[in-house]
Amino acid sequence: MEKEVIELLKEIQEDLKDPFNPYPLEDRMLRLLEVLKTLPGEDLSQMLPIFEEIRKNIEENYRIALGWLEELTRFMEKRGLDLRA
């Protein structure tokens, strides 16, 4: 794997530790997508487990950062309250 990809993956793993600040993660993921376009297929297939771990971390961050909002919405709707009012 290219050095740039390894460095980006390390930075992404660090960014995933903060579910309340997704902007650096977004920037690095976009950079990673650009770099991945240039990699041979065998390198990409080696990275599949890493991408699966990143996906799991992103899902967990979503639950941490936004899950409470979904729960609040359901709670309010059950009581006939409208958050948009």
PDB file with SEQRES, HELIX, SHEET and CRYST1 records, atoms N, CA, C and O in Angstrom:
SEQRES   1 A   85  MET GLU LYS GLU VAL ILE GLU LEU LEU LYS GLU ILE GLN          
SEQRES   2 A   85  GLU ASP LEU LYS ASP PRO PHE ASN PRO TYR PRO LEU GLU          
SEQRES   3 A   85  ASP ARG MET LEU ARG LEU LEU GLU VAL LEU LYS THR LEU          
SEQRES   4 A   85  PRO GLY GLU ASP LEU SER GLN MET LEU PRO ILE PHE GLU          
SEQRES   5 A   85  GLU ILE ARG LYS ASN ILE GLU GLU ASN TYR ARG ILE ALA          
SEQRES   6 A   85  LEU GLY TRP LEU GLU GLU LEU THR ARG PHE MET GLU LYS          
SEQRES   7 A   85  ARG GLY LEU ASP LEU ARG ALA                                  
HELIX    1 AA1 LYS A    3  ASP A   15  1                                  13    
HELIX    2 AA2 TYR A   23  LEU A   36  1                                  14    
HELIX    3 AA3 GLY A   41  GLN A   46  1                                   6    
HELIX    4 AA4 LEU A   48  LYS A   78  1                                  31    
CRYST1    1.000    1.000    1.000  90.00  90.00  90.00 P 1           1          
ATOM      1  N   MET A   1       0.836  -1.180   0.000  1.00  0.00           N  
ATOM      2  CA  MET A   1       0.000   0.000   0.000  1.00  0.00           C  
ATOM      3  C   MET A   1       0.882   1.244   0.000  1.00  0.00           C  
ATOM      4  O   MET A   1       1.965   1.254   0.585  1.00  0.00           O  
ATOM      5  N   GLU A   2       0.412   2.262  -0.648  1.00  0.00           N  
ATOM      6  CA  GLU A   2       1.179   3.499  -0.707  1.00  0.00           C  
ATOM      7  C   GLU A   2       1.262   4.157   0.664  1.00  0.00           C  
ATOM      8  O   GLU A   2       0.374   4.022   1.506  1.00  0.00           O  
ATOM      9  N   LYS A   3       2.359   4.869   0.851  1.00  0.00           N  
ATOM     10  CA  LYS A   3       2.575   5.570   2.120  1.00  0.00           C  
ATOM     11  C   LYS A   3       1.454   6.580   2.385  1.00  0.00           C  
ATOM     12  O   LYS A   3       1.004   6.726   3.521  1.00  0.00           O  
ATOM     13  N   GLU A   4       1.010   7.267   1.346  1.00  0.00           N  
ATOM     14  CA  GLU A   4      -0.053   8.266   1.498  1.00  0.00           C  
ATOM     15  C   GLU A   4      -1.347   7.628   2.007  1.00  0.00           C  
ATOM     16  O   GLU A   4      -2.039   8.199   2.850  1.00  0.00           O  
ATOM     17  N   VAL A   5      -1.667   6.444   1.489  1.00  0.00           N  
ATOM     18  CA  VAL A   5      -2.881   5.748   1.911  1.00  0.00           C  
ATOM     19  C   VAL A   5      -2.772   5.336   3.373  1.00  0.00           C  
ATOM     20  O   VAL A   5      -3.720   5.503   4.139  1.00  0.00           O  
ATOM     21  N   ILE A   6      -1.636   4.806   3.755  1.00  0.00           N  
ATOM     22  CA  ILE A   6      -1.426   4.381   5.141  1.00  0.00           C  
ATOM     23  C   ILE A   6      -1.563   5.571   6.083  1.00  0.00           C  
ATOM     24  O   ILE A   6      -2.200   5.470   7.131  1.00  0.00           O  
ATOM     25  N   GLU A   7      -0.970   6.686   5.710  1.00  0.00           N  
ATOM     26  CA  GLU A   7      -1.059   7.886   6.546  1.00  0.00           C  
ATOM     27  C   GLU A   7      -2.509   8.385   6.642  1.00  0.00           C  
ATOM     28  O   GLU A   7      -2.969   8.750   7.724  1.00  0.00           O  
ATOM     29  N   LEU A   8      -3.213   8.401   5.528  1.00  0.00           N  
ATOM     30  CA  LEU A   8      -4.619   8.821   5.541  1.00  0.00           C  
ATOM     31  C   LEU A   8      -5.463   7.904   6.424  1.00  0.00           C  
ATOM     32  O   LEU A   8      -6.329   8.373   7.163  1.00  0.00           O  
ATOM     33  N   LEU A   9      -5.212   6.610   6.348  1.00  0.00           N  
ATOM     34  CA  LEU A   9      -5.971   5.667   7.166  1.00  0.00           C  
ATOM     35  C   LEU A   9      -5.711   5.880   8.653  1.00  0.00           C  
ATOM     36  O   LEU A   9      -6.629   5.769   9.466  1.00  0.00           O  
ATOM     37  N   LYS A  10      -4.480   6.183   9.008  1.00  0.00           N  
ATOM     38  CA  LYS A  10      -4.163   6.481  10.410  1.00  0.00           C  
ATOM     39  C   LYS A  10      -4.900   7.738  10.867  1.00  0.00           C  
ATOM     40  O   LYS A  10      -5.454   7.776  11.966  1.00  0.00           O  
ATOM     41  N   GLU A  11      -4.902   8.759  10.020  1.00  0.00           N  
ATOM     42  CA  GLU A  11      -5.596  10.005  10.358  1.00  0.00           C  
ATOM     43  C   GLU A  11      -7.105   9.775  10.475  1.00  0.00           C  
ATOM     44  O   GLU A  11      -7.758  10.337  11.354  1.00  0.00           O  
ATOM     45  N   ILE A  12      -7.644   8.955   9.594  1.00  0.00           N  
ATOM     46  CA  ILE A  12      -9.073   8.643   9.636  1.00  0.00           C  
ATOM     47  C   ILE A  12      -9.420   7.925  10.934  1.00  0.00           C  
ATOM     48  O   ILE A  12     -10.431   8.231  11.566  1.00  0.00           O  
ATOM     49  N   GLN A  13      -8.583   6.971  11.331  1.00  0.00           N  
ATOM     50  CA  GLN A  13      -8.827   6.259  12.591  1.00  0.00           C  
ATOM     51  C   GLN A  13      -8.819   7.238  13.766  1.00  0.00           C  
ATOM     52  O   GLN A  13      -9.619   7.097  14.691  1.00  0.00           O  
ATOM     53  N   GLU A  14      -7.938   8.210  13.738  1.00  0.00           N  
ATOM     54  CA  GLU A  14      -7.915   9.231  14.799  1.00  0.00           C  
ATOM     55  C   GLU A  14      -9.180  10.089  14.759  1.00  0.00           C  
ATOM     56  O   GLU A  14      -9.781  10.375  15.794  1.00  0.00           O  
ATOM     57  N   ASP A  15      -9.573  10.494  13.555  1.00  0.00           N  
ATOM     58  CA  ASP A  15     -10.777  11.322  13.405  1.00  0.00           C  
ATOM     59  C   ASP A  15     -12.023  10.602  13.911  1.00  0.00           C  
ATOM     60  O   ASP A  15     -12.942  11.234  14.433  1.00  0.00           O  
ATOM     61  N   LEU A  16     -12.053   9.292  13.758  1.00  0.00           N  
ATOM     62  CA  LEU A  16     -13.216   8.515  14.175  1.00  0.00           C  
ATOM     63  C   LEU A  16     -13.384   8.477  15.689  1.00  0.00           C  
ATOM     64  O   LEU A  16     -14.424   8.044  16.186  1.00  0.00           O  
ATOM     65  N   LYS A  17     -12.381   8.921  16.417  1.00  0.00           N  
ATOM     66  CA  LYS A  17     -12.473   8.933  17.878  1.00  0.00           C  
ATOM     67  C   LYS A  17     -13.341  10.079  18.392  1.00  0.00           C  
ATOM     68  O   LYS A  17     -13.716  10.093  19.565  1.00  0.00           O  
ATOM     69  N   ASP A  18     -13.661  11.036  17.529  1.00  0.00           N  
ATOM     70  CA  ASP A  18     -14.474  12.187  17.938  1.00  0.00           C  
ATOM     71  C   ASP A  18     -15.761  12.238  17.112  1.00  0.00           C  
ATOM     72  O   ASP A  18     -15.767  12.793  16.013  1.00  0.00           O  
ATOM     73  N   PRO A  19     -16.848  11.663  17.632  1.00  0.00           N  
ATOM     74  CA  PRO A  19     -18.086  11.634  16.853  1.00  0.00           C  
ATOM     75  C   PRO A  19     -18.749  12.998  16.696  1.00  0.00           C  
ATOM     76  O   PRO A  19     -19.666  13.146  15.888  1.00  0.00           O  
ATOM     77  N   PHE A  20     -18.302  13.993  17.454  1.00  0.00           N  
ATOM     78  CA  PHE A  20     -18.943  15.305  17.405  1.00  0.00           C  
ATOM     79  C   PHE A  20     -18.220  16.292  16.497  1.00  0.00           C  
ATOM     80  O   PHE A  20     -18.614  17.456  16.416  1.00  0.00           O  
ATOM     81  N   ASN A  21     -17.181  15.851  15.822  1.00  0.00           N  
ATOM     82  CA  ASN A  21     -16.451  16.713  14.894  1.00  0.00           C  
ATOM     83  C   ASN A  21     -16.180  15.929  13.607  1.00  0.00           C  
ATOM     84  O   ASN A  21     -15.064  15.450  13.401  1.00  0.00           O  
ATOM     85  N   PRO A  22     -17.188  15.793  12.738  1.00  0.00           N  
ATOM     86  CA  PRO A  22     -17.032  14.952  11.554  1.00  0.00           C  
ATOM     87  C   PRO A  22     -16.309  15.613  10.380  1.00  0.00           C  
ATOM     88  O   PRO A  22     -16.012  14.947   9.388  1.00  0.00           O  
ATOM     89  N   TYR A  23     -16.024  16.909  10.477  1.00  0.00           N  
ATOM     90  CA  TYR A  23     -15.497  17.616   9.305  1.00  0.00           C  
ATOM     91  C   TYR A  23     -14.097  17.181   8.890  1.00  0.00           C  
ATOM     92  O   TYR A  23     -13.864  17.002   7.695  1.00  0.00           O  
ATOM     93  N   PRO A  24     -13.152  17.002   9.810  1.00  0.00           N  
ATOM     94  CA  PRO A  24     -11.847  16.496   9.371  1.00  0.00           C  
ATOM     95  C   PRO A  24     -11.966  15.101   8.747  1.00  0.00           C  
ATOM     96  O   PRO A  24     -11.280  14.790   7.774  1.00  0.00           O  
ATOM     97  N   LEU A  25     -12.835  14.275   9.310  1.00  0.00           N  
ATOM     98  CA  LEU A  25     -13.047  12.932   8.768  1.00  0.00           C  
ATOM     99  C   LEU A  25     -13.574  13.012   7.340  1.00  0.00           C  
ATOM    100  O   LEU A  25     -13.109  12.292   6.457  1.00  0.00           O  
ATOM    101  N   GLU A  26     -14.531  13.877   7.126  1.00  0.00           N  
ATOM    102  CA  GLU A  26     -15.097  14.030   5.785  1.00  0.00           C  
ATOM    103  C   GLU A  26     -14.019  14.441   4.785  1.00  0.00           C  
ATOM    104  O   GLU A  26     -13.944  13.879   3.692  1.00  0.00           O  
ATOM    105  N   ASP A  27     -13.198  15.403   5.143  1.00  0.00           N  
ATOM    106  CA  ASP A  27     -12.134  15.862   4.247  1.00  0.00           C  
ATOM    107  C   ASP A  27     -11.161  14.735   3.918  1.00  0.00           C  
ATOM    108  O   ASP A  27     -10.779  14.547   2.763  1.00  0.00           O  
ATOM    109  N   ARG A  28     -10.768  13.991   4.945  1.00  0.00           N  
ATOM    110  CA  ARG A  28      -9.803  12.907   4.717  1.00  0.00           C  
ATOM    111  C   ARG A  28     -10.416  11.759   3.918  1.00  0.00           C  
ATOM    112  O   ARG A  28      -9.738  11.145   3.095  1.00  0.00           O  
ATOM    113  N   MET A  29     -11.680  11.470   4.154  1.00  0.00           N  
ATOM    114  CA  MET A  29     -12.337  10.413   3.383  1.00  0.00           C  
ATOM    115  C   MET A  29     -12.417  10.801   1.904  1.00  0.00           C  
ATOM    116  O   MET A  29     -12.227   9.958   1.028  1.00  0.00           O  
ATOM    117  N   LEU A  30     -12.695  12.064   1.633  1.00  0.00           N  
ATOM    118  CA  LEU A  30     -12.728  12.518   0.239  1.00  0.00           C  
ATOM    119  C   LEU A  30     -11.349  12.428  -0.399  1.00  0.00           C  
ATOM    120  O   LEU A  30     -11.224  12.034  -1.558  1.00  0.00           O  
ATOM    121  N   ARG A  31     -10.309  12.794   0.355  1.00  0.00           N  
ATOM    122  CA  ARG A  31      -8.942  12.651  -0.160  1.00  0.00           C  
ATOM    123  C   ARG A  31      -8.612  11.186  -0.415  1.00  0.00           C  
ATOM    124  O   ARG A  31      -7.986  10.846  -1.419  1.00  0.00           O  
ATOM    125  N   LEU A  32      -9.038  10.324   0.499  1.00  0.00           N  
ATOM    126  CA  LEU A  32      -8.781   8.895   0.342  1.00  0.00           C  
ATOM    127  C   LEU A  32      -9.448   8.355  -0.920  1.00  0.00           C  
ATOM    128  O   LEU A  32      -8.855   7.553  -1.641  1.00  0.00           O  
ATOM    129  N   LEU A  33     -10.668   8.786  -1.188  1.00  0.00           N  
ATOM    130  CA  LEU A  33     -11.354   8.340  -2.401  1.00  0.00           C  
ATOM    131  C   LEU A  33     -10.577   8.720  -3.657  1.00  0.00           C  
ATOM    132  O   LEU A  33     -10.501   7.941  -4.608  1.00  0.00           O  
ATOM    133  N   GLU A  34     -10.010   9.902  -3.656  1.00  0.00           N  
ATOM    134  CA  GLU A  34      -9.211  10.327  -4.809  1.00  0.00           C  
ATOM    135  C   GLU A  34      -7.965   9.453  -4.972  1.00  0.00           C  
ATOM    136  O   GLU A  34      -7.610   9.071  -6.087  1.00  0.00           O  
ATOM    137  N   VAL A  35      -7.313   9.144  -3.864  1.00  0.00           N  
ATOM    138  CA  VAL A  35      -6.101   8.320  -3.911  1.00  0.00           C  
ATOM    139  C   VAL A  35      -6.440   6.892  -4.331  1.00  0.00           C  
ATOM    140  O   VAL A  35      -5.686   6.270  -5.079  1.00  0.00           O  
ATOM    141  N   LEU A  36      -7.561   6.376  -3.856  1.00  0.00           N  
ATOM    142  CA  LEU A  36      -7.939   4.994  -4.162  1.00  0.00           C  
ATOM    143  C   LEU A  36      -8.146   4.771  -5.655  1.00  0.00           C  
ATOM    144  O   LEU A  36      -7.942   3.666  -6.157  1.00  0.00           O  
ATOM    145  N   LYS A  37      -8.544   5.806  -6.351  1.00  0.00           N  
ATOM    146  CA  LYS A  37      -8.749   5.687  -7.798  1.00  0.00           C  
ATOM    147  C   LYS A  37      -7.468   5.302  -8.524  1.00  0.00           C  
ATOM    148  O   LYS A  37      -7.515   4.756  -9.627  1.00  0.00           O  
ATOM    149  N   THR A  38      -6.329   5.585  -7.912  1.00  0.00           N  
ATOM    150  CA  THR A  38      -5.051   5.333  -8.573  1.00  0.00           C  
ATOM    151  C   THR A  38      -4.415   4.011  -8.162  1.00  0.00           C  
ATOM    152  O   THR A  38      -3.395   3.621  -8.729  1.00  0.00           O  
ATOM    153  N   LEU A  39      -4.994   3.318  -7.192  1.00  0.00           N  
ATOM    154  CA  LEU A  39      -4.390   2.086  -6.686  1.00  0.00           C  
ATOM    155  C   LEU A  39      -4.786   0.880  -7.527  1.00  0.00           C  
ATOM    156  O   LEU A  39      -5.887   0.833  -8.075  1.00  0.00           O  
ATOM    157  N   PRO A  40      -3.886  -0.095  -7.627  1.00  0.00           N  
ATOM    158  CA  PRO A  40      -4.239  -1.339  -8.322  1.00  0.00           C  
ATOM    159  C   PRO A  40      -5.264  -2.141  -7.515  1.00  0.00           C  
ATOM    160  O   PRO A  40      -5.385  -1.970  -6.302  1.00  0.00           O  
ATOM    161  N   GLY A  41      -5.990  -3.007  -8.197  1.00  0.00           N  
ATOM    162  CA  GLY A  41      -7.050  -3.791  -7.571  1.00  0.00           C  
ATOM    163  C   GLY A  41      -6.597  -4.641  -6.405  1.00  0.00           C  
ATOM    164  O   GLY A  41      -7.335  -4.801  -5.434  1.00  0.00           O  
ATOM    165  N   GLU A  42      -5.391  -5.192  -6.482  1.00  0.00           N  
ATOM    166  CA  GLU A  42      -4.923  -6.054  -5.382  1.00  0.00           C  
ATOM    167  C   GLU A  42      -4.734  -5.254  -4.099  1.00  0.00           C  
ATOM    168  O   GLU A  42      -5.005  -5.760  -3.010  1.00  0.00           O  
ATOM    169  N   ASP A  43      -4.272  -4.014  -4.215  1.00  0.00           N  
ATOM    170  CA  ASP A  43      -4.150  -3.167  -3.027  1.00  0.00           C  
ATOM    171  C   ASP A  43      -5.524  -2.858  -2.441  1.00  0.00           C  
ATOM    172  O   ASP A  43      -5.704  -2.839  -1.223  1.00  0.00           O  
ATOM    173  N   LEU A  44      -6.479  -2.618  -3.317  1.00  0.00           N  
ATOM    174  CA  LEU A  44      -7.833  -2.312  -2.853  1.00  0.00           C  
ATOM    175  C   LEU A  44      -8.442  -3.502  -2.114  1.00  0.00           C  
ATOM    176  O   LEU A  44      -9.092  -3.329  -1.084  1.00  0.00           O  
ATOM    177  N   SER A  45      -8.235  -4.703  -2.637  1.00  0.00           N  
ATOM    178  CA  SER A  45      -8.813  -5.878  -1.979  1.00  0.00           C  
ATOM    179  C   SER A  45      -8.191  -6.112  -0.607  1.00  0.00           C  
ATOM    180  O   SER A  45      -8.858  -6.634   0.287  1.00  0.00           O  
ATOM    181  N   GLN A  46      -6.927  -5.737  -0.424  1.00  0.00           N  
ATOM    182  CA  GLN A  46      -6.282  -5.865   0.885  1.00  0.00           C  
ATOM    183  C   GLN A  46      -6.881  -4.888   1.893  1.00  0.00           C  
ATOM    184  O   GLN A  46      -6.800  -5.105   3.102  1.00  0.00           O  
ATOM    185  N   MET A  47      -7.471  -3.833   1.399  1.00  0.00           N  
ATOM    186  CA  MET A  47      -7.997  -2.790   2.278  1.00  0.00           C  
ATOM    187  C   MET A  47      -9.440  -3.035   2.713  1.00  0.00           C  
ATOM    188  O   MET A  47      -9.957  -2.292   3.547  1.00  0.00           O  
ATOM    189  N   LEU A  48     -10.094  -4.044   2.177  1.00  0.00           N  
ATOM    190  CA  LEU A  48     -11.499  -4.293   2.517  1.00  0.00           C  
ATOM    191  C   LEU A  48     -11.743  -4.437   4.021  1.00  0.00           C  
ATOM    192  O   LEU A  48     -12.700  -3.851   4.525  1.00  0.00           O  
ATOM    193  N   PRO A  49     -10.920  -5.192   4.761  1.00  0.00           N  
ATOM    194  CA  PRO A  49     -11.158  -5.271   6.215  1.00  0.00           C  
ATOM    195  C   PRO A  49     -11.035  -3.907   6.908  1.00  0.00           C  
ATOM    196  O   PRO A  49     -11.757  -3.625   7.864  1.00  0.00           O  
ATOM    197  N   ILE A  50     -10.135  -3.082   6.429  1.00  0.00           N  
ATOM    198  CA  ILE A  50      -9.964  -1.746   7.005  1.00  0.00           C  
ATOM    199  C   ILE A  50     -11.216  -0.913   6.754  1.00  0.00           C  
ATOM    200  O   ILE A  50     -11.689  -0.208   7.646  1.00  0.00           O  
ATOM    201  N   PHE A  51     -11.750  -0.997   5.537  1.00  0.00           N  
ATOM    202  CA  PHE A  51     -12.958  -0.240   5.206  1.00  0.00           C  
ATOM    203  C   PHE A  51     -14.159  -0.720   6.016  1.00  0.00           C  
ATOM    204  O   PHE A  51     -15.012   0.079   6.402  1.00  0.00           O  
ATOM    205  N   GLU A  52     -14.222  -2.015   6.269  1.00  0.00           N  
ATOM    206  CA  GLU A  52     -15.314  -2.545   7.087  1.00  0.00           C  
ATOM    207  C   GLU A  52     -15.234  -1.990   8.507  1.00  0.00           C  
ATOM    208  O   GLU A  52     -16.259  -1.650   9.098  1.00  0.00           O  
ATOM    209  N   GLU A  53     -14.039  -1.897   9.051  1.00  0.00           N  
ATOM    210  CA  GLU A  53     -13.852  -1.337  10.387  1.00  0.00           C  
ATOM    211  C   GLU A  53     -14.221   0.153  10.405  1.00  0.00           C  
ATOM    212  O   GLU A  53     -14.852   0.628  11.350  1.00  0.00           O  
ATOM    213  N   ILE A  54     -13.831   0.873   9.372  1.00  0.00           N  
ATOM    214  CA  ILE A  54     -14.185   2.296   9.269  1.00  0.00           C  
ATOM    215  C   ILE A  54     -15.705   2.454   9.222  1.00  0.00           C  
ATOM    216  O   ILE A  54     -16.261   3.328   9.887  1.00  0.00           O  
ATOM    217  N   ARG A  55     -16.370   1.616   8.443  1.00  0.00           N  
ATOM    218  CA  ARG A  55     -17.834   1.676   8.349  1.00  0.00           C  
ATOM    219  C   ARG A  55     -18.477   1.467   9.719  1.00  0.00           C  
ATOM    220  O   ARG A  55     -19.391   2.199  10.099  1.00  0.00           O  
ATOM    221  N   LYS A  56     -18.000   0.471  10.451  1.00  0.00           N  
ATOM    222  CA  LYS A  56     -18.547   0.204  11.788  1.00  0.00           C  
ATOM    223  C   LYS A  56     -18.342   1.408  12.709  1.00  0.00           C  
ATOM    224  O   LYS A  56     -19.238   1.776  13.468  1.00  0.00           O  
ATOM    225  N   ASN A  57     -17.170   2.008  12.638  1.00  0.00           N  
ATOM    226  CA  ASN A  57     -16.891   3.174  13.481  1.00  0.00           C  
ATOM    227  C   ASN A  57     -17.780   4.359  13.121  1.00  0.00           C  
ATOM    228  O   ASN A  57     -18.248   5.075  14.007  1.00  0.00           O  
ATOM    229  N   ILE A  58     -18.012   4.568  11.842  1.00  0.00           N  
ATOM    230  CA  ILE A  58     -18.877   5.666  11.405  1.00  0.00           C  
ATOM    231  C   ILE A  58     -20.309   5.434  11.890  1.00  0.00           C  
ATOM    232  O   ILE A  58     -20.970   6.368  12.345  1.00  0.00           O  
ATOM    233  N   GLU A  59     -20.786   4.197  11.795  1.00  0.00           N  
ATOM    234  CA  GLU A  59     -22.132   3.894  12.282  1.00  0.00           C  
ATOM    235  C   GLU A  59     -22.241   4.140  13.786  1.00  0.00           C  
ATOM    236  O   GLU A  59     -23.237   4.691  14.256  1.00  0.00           O  
ATOM    237  N   GLU A  60     -21.234   3.739  14.529  1.00  0.00           N  
ATOM    238  CA  GLU A  60     -21.234   3.963  15.976  1.00  0.00           C  
ATOM    239  C   GLU A  60     -21.218   5.460  16.291  1.00  0.00           C  
ATOM    240  O   GLU A  60     -21.933   5.920  17.181  1.00  0.00           O  
ATOM    241  N   ASN A  61     -20.407   6.208  15.564  1.00  0.00           N  
ATOM    242  CA  ASN A  61     -20.355   7.658  15.770  1.00  0.00           C  
ATOM    243  C   ASN A  61     -21.705   8.303  15.478  1.00  0.00           C  
ATOM    244  O   ASN A  61     -22.118   9.230  16.174  1.00  0.00           O  
ATOM    245  N   TYR A  62     -22.380   7.819  14.463  1.00  0.00           N  
ATOM    246  CA  TYR A  62     -23.705   8.352  14.142  1.00  0.00           C  
ATOM    247  C   TYR A  62     -24.655   8.125  15.310  1.00  0.00           C  
ATOM    248  O   TYR A  62     -25.391   9.027  15.712  1.00  0.00           O  
ATOM    249  N   ARG A  63     -24.629   6.902  15.853  1.00  0.00           N  
ATOM    250  CA  ARG A  63     -25.507   6.601  16.993  1.00  0.00           C  
ATOM    251  C   ARG A  63     -25.174   7.488  18.189  1.00  0.00           C  
ATOM    252  O   ARG A  63     -26.073   7.954  18.888  1.00  0.00           O  
ATOM    253  N   ILE A  64     -23.900   7.719  18.422  1.00  0.00           N  
ATOM    254  CA  ILE A  64     -23.489   8.555  19.554  1.00  0.00           C  
ATOM    255  C   ILE A  64     -23.910  10.004  19.337  1.00  0.00           C  
ATOM    256  O   ILE A  64     -24.498  10.627  20.221  1.00  0.00           O  
ATOM    257  N   ALA A  65     -23.605  10.536  18.156  1.00  0.00           N  
ATOM    258  CA  ALA A  65     -23.819  11.962  17.902  1.00  0.00           C  
ATOM    259  C   ALA A  65     -25.276  12.307  17.599  1.00  0.00           C  
ATOM    260  O   ALA A  65     -25.749  13.377  17.984  1.00  0.00           O  
ATOM    261  N   LEU A  66     -25.992  11.414  16.913  1.00  0.00           N  
ATOM    262  CA  LEU A  66     -27.339  11.766  16.464  1.00  0.00           C  
ATOM    263  C   LEU A  66     -28.434  10.839  16.970  1.00  0.00           C  
ATOM    264  O   LEU A  66     -29.618  11.137  16.815  1.00  0.00           O  
ATOM    265  N   GLY A  67     -28.061   9.742  17.562  1.00  0.00           N  
ATOM    266  CA  GLY A  67     -29.068   8.793  18.030  1.00  0.00           C  
ATOM    267  C   GLY A  67     -30.015   9.396  19.047  1.00  0.00           C  
ATOM    268  O   GLY A  67     -31.205   9.079  19.048  1.00  0.00           O  
ATOM    269  N   TRP A  68     -29.510  10.256  19.910  1.00  0.00           N  
ATOM    270  CA  TRP A  68     -30.361  10.888  20.924  1.00  0.00           C  
ATOM    271  C   TRP A  68     -31.451  11.724  20.275  1.00  0.00           C  
ATOM    272  O   TRP A  68     -32.562  11.820  20.797  1.00  0.00           O  
ATOM    273  N   LEU A  69     -31.131  12.335  19.124  1.00  0.00           N  
ATOM    274  CA  LEU A  69     -32.113  13.162  18.433  1.00  0.00           C  
ATOM    275  C   LEU A  69     -33.250  12.301  17.879  1.00  0.00           C  
ATOM    276  O   LEU A  69     -34.418  12.685  17.949  1.00  0.00           O  
ATOM    277  N   GLU A  70     -32.904  11.147  17.336  1.00  0.00           N  
ATOM    278  CA  GLU A  70     -33.933  10.235  16.846  1.00  0.00           C  
ATOM    279  C   GLU A  70     -34.818   9.756  17.995  1.00  0.00           C  
ATOM    280  O   GLU A  70     -36.039   9.681  17.859  1.00  0.00           O  
ATOM    281  N   GLU A  71     -34.194   9.434  19.121  1.00  0.00           N  
ATOM    282  CA  GLU A  71     -34.958   8.997  20.293  1.00  0.00           C  
ATOM    283  C   GLU A  71     -35.882  10.110  20.790  1.00  0.00           C  
ATOM    284  O   GLU A  71     -37.033   9.852  21.142  1.00  0.00           O  
ATOM    285  N   LEU A  72     -35.387  11.325  20.820  1.00  0.00           N  
ATOM    286  CA  LEU A  72     -36.202  12.457  21.252  1.00  0.00           C  
ATOM    287  C   LEU A  72     -37.400  12.647  20.331  1.00  0.00           C  
ATOM    288  O   LEU A  72     -38.514  12.887  20.797  1.00  0.00           O  
ATOM    289  N   THR A  73     -37.177  12.541  19.042  1.00  0.00           N  
ATOM    290  CA  THR A  73     -38.256  12.687  18.068  1.00  0.00           C  
ATOM    291  C   THR A  73     -39.329  11.630  18.302  1.00  0.00           C  
ATOM    292  O   THR A  73     -40.518  11.947  18.328  1.00  0.00           O  
ATOM    293  N   ARG A  74     -38.912  10.371  18.473  1.00  0.00           N  
ATOM    294  CA  ARG A  74     -39.888   9.304  18.736  1.00  0.00           C  
ATOM    295  C   ARG A  74     -40.640   9.561  20.046  1.00  0.00           C  
ATOM    296  O   ARG A  74     -41.856   9.382  20.116  1.00  0.00           O  
ATOM    297  N   PHE A  75     -39.921   9.975  21.063  1.00  0.00           N  
ATOM    298  CA  PHE A  75     -40.516  10.265  22.370  1.00  0.00           C  
ATOM    299  C   PHE A  75     -41.583  11.354  22.246  1.00  0.00           C  
ATOM    300  O   PHE A  75     -42.685  11.220  22.777  1.00  0.00           O  
ATOM    301  N   MET A  76     -41.241  12.425  21.542  1.00  0.00           N  
ATOM    302  CA  MET A  76     -42.167  13.547  21.385  1.00  0.00           C  
ATOM    303  C   MET A  76     -43.390  13.139  20.558  1.00  0.00           C  
ATOM    304  O   MET A  76     -44.517  13.512  20.885  1.00  0.00           O  
ATOM    305  N   GLU A  77     -43.164  12.375  19.488  1.00  0.00           N  
ATOM    306  CA  GLU A  77     -44.279  11.951  18.639  1.00  0.00           C  
ATOM    307  C   GLU A  77     -45.249  11.063  19.405  1.00  0.00           C  
ATOM    308  O   GLU A  77     -46.461  11.163  19.214  1.00  0.00           O  
ATOM    309  N   LYS A  78     -44.728  10.190  20.275  1.00  0.00           N  
ATOM    310  CA  LYS A  78     -45.597   9.320  21.070  1.00  0.00           C  
ATOM    311  C   LYS A  78     -46.509  10.132  21.982  1.00  0.00           C  
ATOM    312  O   LYS A  78     -47.609   9.694  22.321  1.00  0.00           O  
ATOM    313  N   ARG A  79     -46.057  11.291  22.368  1.00  0.00           N  
ATOM    314  CA  ARG A  79     -46.839  12.136  23.259  1.00  0.00           C  
ATOM    315  C   ARG A  79     -47.633  13.205  22.507  1.00  0.00           C  
ATOM    316  O   ARG A  79     -48.229  14.095  23.115  1.00  0.00           O  
ATOM    317  N   GLY A  80     -47.631  13.102  21.183  1.00  0.00           N  
ATOM    318  CA  GLY A  80     -48.410  14.024  20.377  1.00  0.00           C  
ATOM    319  C   GLY A  80     -47.809  15.413  20.269  1.00  0.00           C  
ATOM    320  O   GLY A  80     -48.507  16.369  19.930  1.00  0.00           O  
ATOM    321  N   LEU A  81     -46.523  15.532  20.553  1.00  0.00           N  
ATOM    322  CA  LEU A  81     -45.850  16.831  20.483  1.00  0.00           C  
ATOM    323  C   LEU A  81     -45.101  16.941  19.164  1.00  0.00           C  
ATOM    324  O   LEU A  81     -44.547  15.960  18.668  1.00  0.00           O  
ATOM    325  N   ASP A  82     -45.091  18.138  18.604  1.00  0.00           N  
ATOM    326  CA  ASP A  82     -44.439  18.371  17.316  1.00  0.00           C  
ATOM    327  C   ASP A  82     -43.223  19.260  17.529  1.00  0.00           C  
ATOM    328  O   ASP A  82     -43.350  20.394  17.993  1.00  0.00           O  
ATOM    329  N   LEU A  83     -42.053  18.751  17.191  1.00  0.00           N  
ATOM    330  CA  LEU A  83     -40.814  19.519  17.349  1.00  0.00           C  
ATOM    331  C   LEU A  83     -40.718  20.669  16.356  1.00  0.00           C  
ATOM    332  O   LEU A  83     -39.965  21.617  16.581  1.00  0.00           O  
ATOM    333  N   ARG A  84     -41.459  20.600  15.276  1.00  0.00           N  
ATOM    334  CA  ARG A  84     -41.376  21.634  14.244  1.00  0.00           C  
ATOM    335  C   ARG A  84     -42.204  22.857  14.583  1.00  0.00           C  
ATOM    336  O   ARG A  84     -42.083  23.887  13.919  1.00  0.00           O  
ATOM    337  N   ALA A  85     -43.031  22.765  15.591  1.00  0.00           N  
ATOM    338  CA  ALA A  85     -43.924  23.882  15.943  1.00  0.00           C  
ATOM    339  C   ALA A  85     -43.173  25.007  16.603  1.00  0.00           C  
ATOM    340  O   ALA A  85     -43.771  26.021  16.962  1.00  0.00           O  
TER     341      ALA A  85                                                      
END                                                                             
